[in-house]
Amino acid sequence: MFYSEKASGALEGAVGATKVHMSDSFGWAGQVGVDIDLNERMFLNFDVKYIDIDTTARLSIAGAGVQRVKLELDPFVFGVGVGMKF
């Protein structure tokens, strides 16, 4: 789900006032990670995720109408965490 989509200042500077809407996307994601014990209660967590995101952006540009652009975002997301066992 996308929310609070906004055009960048560079885009609006080039083409004028622009409203952005991105369609919701559903896809697959993969994750691998490891927990490393620091002591009996504390641990570190490292993980990496790949997320398949395909969406359509609708740009409403003042004076130019509506333009649609298909996007494939597909990011890798890296995480580090500290945890405590209870």
Long-range contacts (C-beta under 8 A, 24 or more apart in sequence): 2-55, 5-57, 7-59, 15-61, 15-64, 16-61, 16-62, 16-63, 16-64, 17-61, 17-62, 18-59, 18-60, 18-61, 18-62, 19-59, 19-60, 20-57, 20-58, 20-59, 20-60, 21-57, 21-58, 21-60, 22-55, 22-56, 22-57, 22-58, 22-71, 23-55, 23-56, 23-57, 23-58, 24-55, 25-53, 25-54, 25-55, 27-51, 27-52, 27-53, 27-54, 28-52, 33-79, 35-83, 40-85, 41-84, 41-85, 42-82, 42-83, 42-84, 42-85, 43-82, 43-83, 43-84, 43-85, 44-80, 44-81, 44-82, 44-83, 45-79, 45-80, 45-81, 45-82, 45-83, 46-79, 46-80, 47-78, 47-79, 48-76, 48-77, 48-78, 48-79, 49-76, 49-77, 49-78, 49-79, 50-74, 50-75, 50-76, 50-77, 51-75, 51-77
